[in-house]
């Protein structure tokens, strides 16, 4: 068979703050930095383990990350969010709480999926999806103000300012 999509190879994110972005994905989320070729501009490749190998999040900074106004764009624009599978639902909540980073929770109707929504330092929204059958503790908090509402942003860049 020809012309078949076989998976997601990578997602690329532009950043004005490579160190803060690397911190978010590696230190806060617990992903690992992968070897990256020297493209002649700063960046990082972040490895995301999957059952069939490794997907990569490409982070690039410097000239290629800058728009016509000389600034790196913020937010996800036409891409609403990036979804990653995860385990340890309540551990992620504790990490976000310790860092003062806002998150939202969701229980996908008629499934066993639990979700957390959070932003990276560039305003890119991430959806962390968990199989609730493998998680301990209470299910997602679906109360007002904690429940994820599609299209209702909650990004706060000040939460990512750290020494």
C-alpha positions in Angstrom: 0.0 0.0 0.0 1.3 3.5 -0.8 0.4 6.9 0.5 -0.2 5.9 4.2 0.5 8.1 7.2 2.4 6.0 9.7 2.9 8.3 12.7 3.9 11.6 14.0 7.6 12.3 13.4 8.0 15.5 15.3 6.5 18.8 16.4 8.5 22.0 16.1 8.2 24.8 18.6 9.7 28.3 18.2 11.0 29.9 21.4 12.5 33.2 22.6 13.8 31.5 25.7 15.6 28.2 25.0 16.7 27.6 28.6 13.2 28.1 30.1 11.7 25.9 27.4 14.3 23.1 27.9 13.6 23.4 31.7 9.8 22.9 31.1 10.1 19.8 28.9 13.1 18.1 30.7 13.0 19.2 34.3 9.3 19.8 34.9 7.8 17.1 32.6 10.7 14.7 32.9 11.5 14.2 29.2 15.1 13.8 28.0 17.1 15.9 25.6 18.1 13.9 22.5 21.2 14.5 20.3 20.6 17.3 17.8 22.6 18.1 14.7 24.3 21.5 14.5 21.9 23.4 12.2 23.9 26.7 12.8 21.3 28.1 15.2 20.4 27.3 18.8 17.8 24.7 19.7 17.1 21.4 21.4 15.5 18.1 20.5 13.3 16.6 23.3 12.7 12.8 23.2 9.2 11.6 23.9 9.1 7.8 24.4 6.3 5.8 22.7 5.5 2.1 22.4 7.0 2.0 18.9 10.1 4.2 19.3 10.6 7.8 20.1 8.9 10.9 18.9 10.8 14.2 19.1 9.8 17.7 20.0 12.1 20.1 18.1 12.8 23.4 19.8 14.5 26.1 17.9 15.6 29.6 18.9 17.6 32.4 17.4 17.1 33.7 13.8 14.8 30.9 12.5 12.5 31.3 15.5 11.9 35.0 14.9 9.0 36.4 12.9 9.1 39.5 10.7 9.0 41.7 13.8 12.1 40.1 15.3 10.1 38.3 18.0 9.4 34.6 18.5 5.7 34.0 18.3 3.7 32.9 21.3 0.8 30.5 21.5 -0.3 27.7 19.3 -1.9 29.7 16.6 -3.8 27.3 14.3 -2.6 24.3 16.3 -4.8 24.1 19.3 -2.6 21.7 21.4 -0.1 18.9 21.3 -1.2 15.6 23.0 1.2 13.4 24.9 0.4 10.1 26.7 1.6 9.9 30.3 1.4 8.0 33.6 1.4 9.5 37.1 -1.6 11.9 36.9 -1.3 13.2 40.4 2.4 13.5 40.3 2.1 15.9 37.4 -0.5 18.0 39.3 2.0 18.2 42.2 4.8 19.3 39.9 2.6 22.1 38.4 1.4 23.1 41.8 5.0 23.4 43.2 6.0 25.6 40.3 2.9 27.8 40.4 1.9 26.7 36.9 -1.8 26.7 36.0 -3.4 23.5 34.7 -6.9 22.2 33.8 -8.3 18.7 34.2 -10.7 16.7 32.1 -12.4 13.4 32.1 -13.2 12.3 28.5 -16.8 11.3 28.4 -17.5 7.5 28.0 -13.8 6.6 28.1 -11.2 5.9 30.7 -9.1 8.8 29.7 -8.0 11.4 32.2 -6.4 14.6 30.9 -4.3 17.5 32.1 -3.9 20.6 30.1 -0.9 22.9 30.7 1.1 25.5 28.7 4.8 25.5 28.0 6.7 28.8 28.5 6.0 29.8 24.9 2.2 29.5 25.2 2.0 26.2 23.4 -0.8 24.2 25.0 -0.1 20.5 25.9 -2.6 17.8 26.7 -1.3 15.0 28.8 -3.5 12.0 28.4 -3.6 9.2 31.0 -5.5 5.8 31.1 -7.5 6.3 34.3 -7.6 2.5 34.9 -3.9 2.7 35.6 -4.0 5.7 37.9 -4.5 5.9 41.6 -6.2 8.7 43.5 -9.3 10.7 42.6 -10.4 11.2 39.0 -10.1 14.6 37.3 -11.6 17.6 39.1 -14.4 18.7 36.8 -15.4 21.6 39.0 -15.8 25.1 37.6 -12.4 26.8 37.2 -10.5 23.5 37.3 -12.2 21.7 34.4 -10.7 22.2 31.0 -13.0 24.1 28.6 -12.1 23.9 24.9 -11.2 27.3 23.5 -10.9 28.9 27.0 -7.2 29.9 27.4 -5.5 30.2 30.7 -1.9 30.9 29.8 0.0 33.1 32.2 3.6 33.9 31.0 4.5 35.3 34.5 4.3 31.7 35.9 7.4 30.8 33.9 9.7 33.5 35.1 12.3 31.9 37.3 15.8 32.6 38.3 
